[in-house]
Amino acid sequence: MSEIPYKIYLSENEIPTAWYNVRADMKNKPAPLLNPGTGEPLKAEDLYPIFCEELSKQEMNNDDQWIDIPGEIVDFYKMYRPSPLVRAYCLEKELDTPAHIYYKFEGNNTSGSHKLNSAIAQAYYAKKQGLKGVTTETGAGQWGTALSMATAYFGLDCQVYMVKVSYEQKPFRREVMRTYGATVTPSPSMSTNVGRKINEEFPGTNGSLGCAISEAVEAATSQEGYRYVLGSVLSQVLLHQSVIGLETKAALDKYGIKADTIIGCAGGGSNLGGLISPFVGQMLRGEADYDIIAVEPASCPSLTRGSYVYDFCDTGRVCPLAKMYTLGSNFMPAPNHAGGLRYHGMSSIVSQLYDDKLIRATSVKQTDVFAAAEKFARVEGILPAPESSHAIKVAIDEALKCKETGEAKNIVFGLTGTGYFDLVAYQKYNDGVMDDYIPTDEDIAKSLAQCPKI
Ligand SMILES: *Cc1c(COP(=O)(O)O)cnc(C)c1O
């Protein structure tokens, strides 16, 4: 076998031309979305007022193993894909571990994260349907940035509701979005009914993804020619993100490397779901086995401390109900939390895989995450996003375990993005004033009590 290079690049014509739909291979399918009014399972048509038609069909598609990627989307992917799979030789040396560490780097585009993989697909289907524009929410700003790049490319209008705390803490991300032509409104705003209601109920609130979603949905359904798009959680987003896993698998296969441990950070579950899909597919078909770890922040631990129940996807309770690991749609993560992993729930696909014990989950504290980020940056050169650094932290922990056991495991993790716009968080860490807020059992029980009884 030839020596493994620092970066395993695929060629342009090895970019996947079909997305892999892991639901087709799942014996226990993710639970269906329910109508929040009637409690009845939704059909694709029921979603058409909110989502683009083609995306609604993808959302409901539990059967097709492969879905062709339209040529226009593949062409856009060519601008920044294939992304490299990096062998972390320098980190291995620093840790003095026998483990081999690889990371799939998705930060090599202007939006700085993997979110562009789905943004371009969603913008494409909106354009194809003849829409004027799309509305969305953004937390830390990566999704809004990715979407504004994608809508600019297809000449669509883009209206972004940005969680208020991020709008204030991350003015630069906001300006990137505006440069690509998006309108950015801090959420909760006073320009939607649901925003006014949330402001009344929680005066001075910092906002949350859940309430920004409610505002964006209202904006989409109250304007002609607009639909709502979402950057995570949904099954269609995991489908688009399967390009991450497909490329990772192709790169590993090229050098005959079999992954042992696969690690991803989990907010709404899209990068993790996309990275692991082809590997989980092998597990489901009985072809291979992997140790897969979802990493979430201790401040927002939906898999490790939440319940697997039907819940609202948004604080305003206007979206369909999804069965997922959730902390309750009223859960407000601590405002001091630096990462963008602040969503109360988890992708229904990832939730089902976790419930079926095909993957495991762990939670990590913010200061430990930044210590790992710093170590990684100093040896590997890349300034990682705080979200991605959750995966780094656990990859380092797993590599250090190998040092004790002497095992030369192949550890693969998703490095979802860069942290240039997260320097307020890095500043807090560098100044030693970052804290580790962890919700109490009582906090979680209180918000879980408000889940619908289904
Ligand atoms: C949004 C984001 C995440 C978390 O979202 P998932 O849907 O769980 O992948 C992780 N890393 C980065 C860089 C992000 O922008």
The ligand as an SDF file (V2000), in Angstrom:
LIG
                    3D

 15 15  0  0  0  0  0  0  0  0999 V2000
  -24.3990   24.4060   11.8010 C   0  0  0  0  0  0  0  0  0  0  0  0
  -23.0950   23.8390   12.1070 C   0  0  0  0  0  0  0  0  0  0  0  0
  -22.9670   22.6610   12.8580 C   0  0  0  0  0  0  0  0  0  0  0  0
  -24.1260   21.9460   13.4780 C   0  0  0  0  0  0  0  0  0  0  0  0
  -25.1770   21.6090   12.6450 O   0  0  0  0  0  0  0  0  0  0  0  0
  -25.5050   20.1230   12.2610 P   0  0  0  0  0  0  0  0  0  0  0  0
  -26.7690   20.2010   11.5220 O   0  0  0  0  0  0  0  0  0  0  0  0
  -25.6250   19.3310   13.5300 O   0  0  0  0  0  0  0  0  0  0  0  0
  -24.3880   19.6520   11.4200 O   0  0  0  0  0  0  0  0  0  0  0  0
  -21.7150   22.1530   13.0600 C   0  0  0  0  0  0  0  0  0  0  0  0
  -20.6170   22.7680   12.5990 N   0  0  0  0  0  0  0  0  0  0  0  0
  -20.7000   23.9030   11.8810 C   0  0  0  0  0  0  0  0  0  0  0  0
  -19.4450   24.5520   11.4170 C   0  0  0  0  0  0  0  0  0  0  0  0
  -21.9240   24.4620   11.6060 C   0  0  0  0  0  0  0  0  0  0  0  0
  -22.0110   25.5770   10.8980 O   0  0  0  0  0  0  0  0  0  0  0  0
  1  2  1  0
  2  3  1  0
  2 14  2  0
  3  4  1  0
  3 10  2  0
  4  5  1  0
  5  6  1  0
  6  7  2  0
  6  8  1  0
  6  9  1  0
 10 11  1  0
 11 12  2  0
 12 13  1  0
 12 14  1  0
 14 15  1  0
M  END
$$$$
